């Protein structure tokens, strides 16, 4: 592999960089939150697309992403920035902000008079297009952490600010899914006018926040574009596969996003039918992320003292155990459910805040141990694995809906029994419990970059 200019060792970032970097993930989650919280129910309830067809669409999209995401990474790694541009990665935010927002809006455009088959084809085209545009802007955004600073503690701080930014970014979609219903004689029905107006506002906000990120963030670490020969991607992939920390964090990223998307997609059904309180659909996400607002102030310090891996791992164990407690309790009290989720959210918050720092640690490990300097490509593959989490979540959600009798895009009221509703509840809490505990096991026993290993890696990096 050809090597390129070594990164300059730069630190001293300002609050402006941190808040600017956070704005980037706020913008991304404005759009991705629509996929997490709204899209599935929009497909089933407004476009009347069957849940099996939705599962197949997500799988097909991930097959395409296996080609699209690494391709974007190579394009971004190899592009030579122009003289007046503000670095290698920032220009992409300015270039792709509007196209990405428009692609999100297109997913929610309901063209009158189409047949169910035509709606399905339209959903395929617009969903895959959004995935391509989102990848195109998210890879350079994620790669910014490598070039804003080379200081490990500052990168940890950036990860925390990014996660906080994503929390605020997810809120508009949660609000939309909670208040997009109208009452009819047959029950609560999604209102398309409310949906499309909300989507347009959220898309416009995403453009504003991408540009705020562009204006308020500075690339300090100087790196050069990678000039590689044809076929370079295959030996690169081979080396990445051999990297134990990189593979482990990719799997963690996949399962963690799968859990987030499963709960955000499945809970609206749970609160609609099991708790008969669709207006509370946003409440579980608030309970899950509210601890972030407190833990963000000391997550970085705890990570530096005890190691990011360990506090994230044991946080996941706590989150998993509280979900198991919900499963055992079988509560019908919406308030008991939400309070317990709040405690689960305390454990969940550490990985939520530090997952990007763990990914950066793995990429730094690859650079130091294997000389892999293709940051954008490495990040693209990590992004692809997180997208696989979307598919895992979609399969879990739709299998759960099928098993409780959710057919023809409605839960057959004539078949609603205590057993059916208890089954719906069991899936809602048991699946996150299993995934959280799996993440704990992977982080604690497969991801090798604990505090001692990271201290040694930093010393090795300084000597290089």
C-alpha positions as CSV (number, residue, x, y, z in Angstrom):
1,X,0.0,0.0,0.0
2,X,1.2,3.4,-0.8
3,X,1.7,5.8,2.1
4,X,0.9,9.4,2.1
5,X,1.7,12.5,4.1
6,X,1.5,11.8,7.8
7,X,-1.1,13.8,9.7
8,X,0.1,16.8,11.6
9,X,-0.3,16.5,15.4
10,X,-2.7,19.3,16.1
11,X,-4.8,20.2,19.2
12,X,-6.3,23.2,20.8
13,X,-9.8,23.1,19.3
14,X,-12.3,25.7,20.3
15,X,-15.9,25.5,21.5
16,X,-16.9,26.8,18.1
17,X,-15.4,23.6,16.6
18,X,-17.3,21.4,19.0
19,X,-20.7,23.0,18.5
20,X,-20.1,23.3,14.8
21,X,-19.3,19.6,14.7
22,X,-22.4,18.8,16.7
23,X,-24.5,20.8,14.2
24,X,-23.4,18.3,11.5
25,X,-25.0,15.3,13.3
26,X,-28.0,17.4,14.2
27,X,-28.5,17.9,10.5
28,X,-28.0,14.2,9.7
29,X,-30.4,13.1,12.4
30,X,-33.0,15.5,11.2
31,X,-33.2,13.4,8.1
32,X,-32.2,10.0,9.5
33,X,-34.7,10.4,12.3
34,X,-37.5,10.4,9.6
35,X,-36.3,6.9,8.6
36,X,-36.0,5.8,12.2
37,X,-39.3,7.1,13.5
38,X,-41.7,7.8,10.7
39,X,-40.9,5.9,7.4
40,X,-42.0,2.4,8.4
41,X,-45.4,3.6,9.6
42,X,-45.8,5.9,6.7
43,X,-45.2,3.0,4.3
44,X,-47.7,0.8,6.0
45,X,-50.4,3.3,7.0
46,X,-50.3,5.8,4.2
47,X,-48.9,4.0,1.1
48,X,-50.4,0.6,2.2
49,X,-47.2,-1.2,1.4
50,X,-47.1,-4.7,3.0
51,X,-44.6,-5.4,5.8
52,X,-42.9,-8.3,3.9
53,X,-42.4,-6.0,0.9
54,X,-40.8,-3.4,3.2
55,X,-38.4,-6.0,4.6
56,X,-37.4,-7.0,1.1
57,X,-36.9,-3.4,0.1
58,X,-34.5,-2.8,3.0
59,X,-32.5,-5.9,2.2
60,X,-32.2,-4.9,-1.5
61,X,-31.1,-1.4,-0.4
62,X,-28.3,-2.9,1.8
63,X,-27.1,-5.1,-1.1
64,X,-26.7,-1.9,-3.1
65,X,-25.0,-0.2,-0.2
66,X,-22.3,-2.9,-0.1
67,X,-21.2,-1.4,-3.4
68,X,-22.2,2.3,-2.9
69,X,-20.7,3.0,0.5
70,X,-17.1,1.8,-0.2
71,X,-17.3,3.6,-3.6
72,X,-18.2,6.8,-1.8
73,X,-15.3,6.3,0.5
74,X,-12.8,5.8,-2.3
75,X,-14.1,8.9,-4.1
76,X,-13.8,11.1,-1.0
77,X,-10.3,9.6,-0.1
78,X,-8.9,10.3,-3.6
79,X,-10.5,13.7,-4.4
80,X,-8.0,16.6,-4.6
81,X,-9.5,19.6,-2.9
82,X,-9.5,22.9,-4.8
83,X,-7.2,25.7,-3.8
84,X,-9.9,27.9,-2.1
85,X,-11.8,25.0,-0.4
86,X,-11.7,24.6,3.4
87,X,-10.1,21.2,3.5
88,X,-10.7,17.7,2.2
89,X,-14.0,16.9,3.9
90,X,-15.9,20.1,4.7
91,X,-16.7,21.0,1.1
92,X,-18.8,17.9,0.8
93,X,-21.2,19.3,3.4
94,X,-21.8,22.4,1.3
95,X,-22.1,20.5,-2.0
96,X,-24.5,17.7,-0.8
97,X,-26.7,19.5,1.8
98,X,-29.5,20.4,-0.5
99,X,-29.5,17.2,-2.6
100,X,-29.6,15.1,0.5
101,X,-32.5,17.1,2.0
102,X,-34.5,16.8,-1.3
103,X,-33.9,13.1,-1.5
104,X,-35.5,12.8,2.0
105,X,-38.5,14.8,1.0
106,X,-39.0,12.6,-2.1
107,X,-39.5,9.5,0.2
108,X,-42.6,11.1,1.6
109,X,-44.1,12.5,-1.6
110,X,-47.4,10.7,-2.2
111,X,-48.3,10.9,-5.9
112,X,-52.1,10.6,-6.3
113,X,-53.5,7.8,-8.4
114,X,-50.7,5.3,-8.3
115,X,-51.3,1.6,-7.8
116,X,-49.9,-0.3,-4.9
117,X,-47.2,-1.8,-7.1
118,X,-46.3,1.7,-8.4
119,X,-46.1,3.0,-4.9
120,X,-43.7,0.1,-4.0
121,X,-41.5,0.9,-7.0
122,X,-41.4,4.6,-6.1
123,X,-40.5,3.6,-2.5
124,X,-37.6,1.5,-3.8
125,X,-36.2,4.4,-5.9
126,X,-36.6,7.1,-3.4
127,X,-35.3,5.1,-0.4
128,X,-32.2,3.9,-2.2
129,X,-31.6,7.4,-3.6
130,X,-31.8,8.8,0.0
131,X,-29.4,6.1,1.2
132,X,-26.9,7.1,-1.5
133,X,-27.1,10.8,-0.8
134,X,-27.0,10.3,3.0
135,X,-23.9,8.2,2.7
136,X,-22.3,10.8,0.4
137,X,-22.6,13.5,3.1
138,X,-22.2,11.4,6.2
139,X,-18.8,9.8,5.3
140,X,-17.0,13.1,5.0
141,X,-18.8,14.5,8.0
142,X,-17.7,11.4,10.1
143,X,-14.1,11.7,8.8
144,X,-13.9,15.3,10.1
145,X,-13.1,14.0,13.6
146,X,-9.8,12.7,12.3
147,X,-8.8,16.1,10.9
148,X,-10.2,18.6,13.4
149,X,-7.7,17.5,16.0
150,X,-5.2,14.7,16.7
151,X,-5.6,15.0,20.5
152,X,-7.3,11.9,21.9
153,X,-9.2,13.8,24.7
154,X,-10.4,16.4,22.2
155,X,-11.6,13.6,19.9
156,X,-13.5,12.1,22.8
157,X,-15.1,15.6,23.4
158,X,-16.1,15.8,19.7
159,X,-17.7,12.3,20.0
160,X,-19.8,13.6,23.0
161,X,-20.8,16.8,21.2
162,X,-21.7,14.8,18.1
163,X,-23.9,12.4,20.1
164,X,-25.6,15.3,21.8
165,X,-26.2,16.9,18.4
166,X,-27.8,13.7,17.2
167,X,-30.1,13.7,20.2
168,X,-31.5,17.1,19.3
169,X,-31.6,16.1,15.6
170,X,-33.8,13.1,16.4
171,X,-36.4,15.1,18.3
172,X,-38.3,16.7,15.3
173,X,-39.1,13.3,13.8
174,X,-40.2,12.0,17.2
175,X,-42.5,15.0,17.6
176,X,-43.9,14.4,14.1
177,X,-44.7,10.7,14.7
178,X,-46.4,11.6,18.0
179,X,-48.6,14.4,16.6
180,X,-49.3,13.3,13.0
181,X,-52.5,11.4,13.8
182,X,-56.1,12.4,13.4
183,X,-59.0,10.6,15.2
184,X,-61.6,8.8,13.0
185,X,-64.5,6.5,13.6
186,X,-62.1,3.5,13.1
187,X,-59.3,4.8,15.3
188,X,-56.2,7.0,15.1
189,X,-55.0,7.5,11.5
190,X,-51.9,9.2,10.2
191,X,-52.6,12.5,8.5
192,X,-50.6,12.9,5.3
193,X,-50.8,16.7,5.2
194,X,-49.2,16.8,8.7
195,X,-46.6,14.3,7.5
196,X,-45.5,16.2,4.4
197,X,-45.5,19.6,6.1
198,X,-43.4,18.2,8.9
199,X,-40.9,16.6,6.5
200,X,-40.5,19.8,4.5
201,X,-39.7,21.8,7.7
202,X,-37.3,19.1,8.9
203,X,-35.5,18.9,5.5
204,X,-35.1,22.7,5.4
205,X,-33.6,22.7,8.9
206,X,-31.1,20.0,7.9
207,X,-29.7,22.3,5.2
208,X,-29.3,25.1,7.7
209,X,-27.5,23.0,10.2
210,X,-25.2,21.4,7.6
211,X,-24.1,24.9,6.5
212,X,-23.6,25.9,10.2
213,X,-21.3,22.9,10.6
214,X,-19.5,23.9,7.4
215,X,-19.0,27.5,8.6
216,X,-18.0,26.7,12.2
217,X,-15.6,23.8,11.9
218,X,-11.9,23.9,10.9
219,X,-9.8,21.1,9.5
220,X,-6.4,21.4,11.4
221,X,-4.8,18.1,10.7
222,X,-3.2,18.1,7.2
223,X,-3.7,15.0,5.2
224,X,-3.2,14.4,1.5
225,X,-5.7,12.6,-0.9
226,X,-4.8,9.0,-1.5
227,X,-3.5,8.2,-5.0
228,X,-3.9,4.5,-5.4
229,X,-3.8,2.0,-8.2
230,X,-6.9,0.2,-9.5
231,X,-7.8,-2.7,-7.3
232,X,-6.4,-1.1,-4.1
233,X,-9.7,-1.6,-2.3
234,X,-9.4,-5.4,-2.1
235,X,-6.1,-5.5,-0.1
236,X,-7.4,-2.6,2.0
237,X,-10.5,-4.6,2.8
238,X,-8.4,-7.7,3.6
239,X,-6.4,-5.7,6.1
240,X,-9.5,-4.2,7.7
241,X,-11.0,-7.6,8.1
242,X,-7.9,-8.7,10.1
243,X,-8.3,-5.8,12.5
244,X,-10.0,-7.1,15.6
245,X,-10.9,-3.8,17.1
246,X,-12.3,-2.5,13.8
247,X,-14.4,-5.5,13.1
248,X,-15.7,-5.5,16.7
249,X,-16.7,-1.9,16.7
250,X,-18.4,-2.3,13.3
251,X,-20.5,-5.1,14.8
252,X,-21.3,-3.0,17.9
253,X,-22.3,-0.1,15.6
254,X,-24.6,-2.4,13.7
255,X,-26.3,-3.9,16.8
256,X,-26.5,-0.5,18.5
257,X,-28.3,1.2,15.6
258,X,-30.5,-1.9,15.2
259,X,-31.7,-1.5,18.8
260,X,-32.3,2.2,18.4
261,X,-34.2,1.8,15.1
262,X,-36.1,-1.2,16.4
263,X,-37.4,0.7,19.4
264,X,-38.1,3.9,17.5
265,X,-40.0,2.0,14.8
266,X,-41.8,-0.5,17.0
267,X,-42.8,1.6,19.9
268,X,-45.4,3.6,18.0
269,X,-47.3,0.3,17.3
270,X,-46.8,-0.7,21.0
271,X,-48.2,2.6,22.3
272,X,-51.0,2.6,19.7
273,X,-52.3,-0.9,20.6
274,X,-50.9,-2.2,23.9
275,X,-51.0,1.0,25.9
276,X,-53.8,2.6,23.7
277,X,-51.9,5.9,24.0
278,X,-50.4,6.9,20.6
279,X,-49.8,10.4,21.9
280,X,-47.0,8.9,24.1
281,X,-45.0,7.6,21.1
282,X,-42.3,10.2,21.7
283,X,-42.0,9.6,25.4
284,X,-39.8,6.5,25.3
285,X,-37.2,8.2,23.2
286,X,-37.2,11.1,25.7
287,X,-36.7,8.7,28.5
288,X,-33.9,6.9,26.6
289,X,-32.0,10.1,25.7
290,X,-32.8,12.4,28.7
291,X,-29.9,10.8,30.7
292,X,-27.6,11.9,27.8
293,X,-28.1,15.6,28.9
294,X,-26.6,14.8,32.3
295,X,-24.0,12.1,31.5
296,X,-22.5,14.2,28.7
297,X,-20.8,16.4,31.3
298,X,-18.7,13.5,32.8
299,X,-18.7,10.7,30.2
300,X,-15.4,11.9,28.7
301,X,-13.8,12.1,32.2
302,X,-15.0,8.7,33.1
303,X,-13.8,7.4,29.8
304,X,-10.3,8.8,30.3
305,X,-10.1,7.4,33.9
306,X,-11.6,3.9,33.4
307,X,-11.4,3.5,29.6
308,X,-14.1,4.2,27.1
309,X,-14.5,0.5,26.3
310,X,-15.3,-0.6,29.8
311,X,-17.8,2.2,30.7
312,X,-19.6,1.6,27.5
313,X,-19.7,-2.1,27.9
314,X,-21.0,-2.1,31.5
315,X,-23.5,0.6,30.5
316,X,-24.9,-1.7,27.9
317,X,-25.2,-4.5,30.5
318,X,-27.2,-2.1,32.7
319,X,-29.5,-1.2,29.8
320,X,-30.0,-4.9,29.0
321,X,-30.8,-5.9,32.5
322,X,-33.4,-3.1,32.9
323,X,-35.1,-4.3,29.7
324,X,-35.1,-7.8,31.0
325,X,-36.8,-6.4,34.2
326,X,-39.5,-4.9,32.0
327,X,-40.0,-8.3,30.3
328,X,-40.3,-10.1,33.6
329,X,-42.7,-7.5,35.1
330,X,-45.1,-7.5,32.1
331,X,-46.4,-4.2,33.2
332,X,-49.5,-2.5,31.7
333,X,-48.7,0.8,33.3
334,X,-47.3,3.3,30.8
335,X,-45.7,5.3,33.6
336,X,-43.9,2.3,35.1
337,X,-42.7,1.4,31.6
338,X,-41.3,4.9,30.9
339,X,-39.6,5.2,34.3
340,X,-37.8,1.9,33.8
341,X,-36.8,3.0,30.3
342,X,-35.2,6.1,32.0
343,X,-32.9,3.8,34.1
344,X,-32.1,1.8,31.0
345,X,-31.3,5.0,29.2
346,X,-28.6,5.8,31.8
347,X,-26.7,2.7,30.7
348,X,-27.4,3.3,27.1
349,X,-26.1,6.9,27.2
350,X,-22.4,6.0,27.6
351,X,-22.2,4.1,24.3
352,X,-24.5,6.7,22.7
353,X,-22.0,9.4,23.6
354,X,-18.8,7.6,22.9
355,X,-19.4,5.2,20.1
356,X,-17.8,7.6,17.6
357,X,-14.7,7.9,19.8
358,X,-14.5,4.1,19.9
359,X,-14.7,4.0,16.1
360,X,-12.0,6.7,15.9
361,X,-9.8,4.6,18.3
362,X,-10.2,1.6,16.0
363,X,-9.3,3.7,12.9
364,X,-6.2,5.1,14.7
365,X,-5.2,1.6,15.7
366,X,-5.4,0.6,12.0
367,X,-3.2,3.5,11.0
368,X,-0.6,2.8,13.7
369,X,-0.5,-1.0,13.4
370,X,-1.1,-1.5,9.7
371,X,-0.4,1.9,8.0
372,X,-4.1,2.2,6.9
373,X,-4.6,5.9,6.2
374,X,-7.8,5.6,4.1
375,X,-10.0,7.2,6.8
376,X,-13.0,7.9,4.5
377,X,-13.0,4.3,3.2
378,X,-12.7,2.9,6.8
379,X,-15.5,5.2,7.9
380,X,-17.6,4.2,4.8
381,X,-17.4,0.5,5.8
382,X,-18.3,1.4,9.4
383,X,-21.3,3.4,8.0
384,X,-22.3,0.4,5.9
385,X,-22.3,-1.8,8.9
386,X,-24.5,0.7,10.8
387,X,-26.9,0.6,7.8
388,X,-27.0,-3.2,8.1
389,X,-28.4,-2.4,11.6
390,X,-31.3,-0.7,9.8
391,X,-32.0,-3.9,8.0
392,X,-31.7,-6.0,11.1
393,X,-34.1,-3.6,12.9
394,X,-36.5,-3.7,9.9
395,X,-36.5,-7.5,9.9
396,X,-37.1,-7.7,13.7
397,X,-39.9,-5.1,13.6
398,X,-41.7,-6.7,10.7
399,X,-41.3,-10.3,11.9
400,X,-42.6,-9.2,15.3
401,X,-45.6,-7.5,13.6
402,X,-46.3,-10.6,11.5
403,X,-46.2,-12.9,14.5
404,X,-48.8,-10.8,16.4
405,X,-51.1,-10.8,13.4
406,X,-50.4,-7.3,12.0
407,X,-51.6,-7.9,8.4
408,X,-53.1,-5.7,5.7
409,X,-51.4,-2.8,7.6
410,X,-53.6,-3.0,10.6
411,X,-53.8,-5.2,13.7
412,X,-57.0,-7.2,13.2
413,X,-59.2,-6.0,16.1
414,X,-61.3,-9.2,16.0
415,X,-58.1,-11.1,16.9
416,X,-56.8,-8.8,19.6
417,X,-56.5,-10.9,22.8
418,X,-54.5,-10.6,25.9
419,X,-52.1,-13.1,24.4
420,X,-51.6,-11.0,21.3
421,X,-51.0,-7.8,23.2
422,X,-48.6,-9.6,25.7
423,X,-46.7,-10.9,22.7
424,X,-46.4,-7.4,21.3
425,X,-45.1,-6.2,24.6
426,X,-42.6,-9.1,25.0
427,X,-41.0,-8.3,21.6
428,X,-40.7,-4.6,22.5
429,X,-38.6,-5.2,25.6
430,X,-36.9,-8.6,25.0
431,X,-35.3,-7.9,21.7
432,X,-33.5,-4.7,23.0
433,X,-32.4,-6.7,26.1
434,X,-30.8,-9.4,24.0
435,X,-29.1,-6.9,21.7
436,X,-27.8,-4.8,24.5
437,X,-26.3,-7.8,26.3
438,X,-24.7,-9.0,23.0
439,X,-23.1,-5.5,22.7
440,X,-21.8,-5.8,26.2
441,X,-20.2,-9.2,25.4
442,X,-18.6,-7.9,22.2
443,X,-17.1,-4.8,23.8
444,X,-15.9,-6.5,26.9
445,X,-14.4,-9.6,25.4
446,X,-13.8,-9.0,21.7
447,X,-13.0,-5.3,21.4
448,X,-9.4,-5.2,22.7
449,X,-8.8,-1.4,23.1
450,X,-9.2,-1.0,26.8
451,X,-7.5,1.8,28.8
452,X,-4.1,0.1,29.0
453,X,-4.1,-0.8,25.3
454,X,-5.1,2.8,24.3
455,X,-2.4,4.3,26.6
456,X,0.2,2.1,24.9
457,X,-1.2,2.9,21.4
458,X,-1.0,6.7,22.1
459,X,2.7,6.3,23.2
460,X,3.4,4.3,20.0
461,X,1.7,6.9,17.9
462,X,3.8,9.7,19.5
463,X,7.0,7.9,18.8
464,X,5.9,7.4,15.2
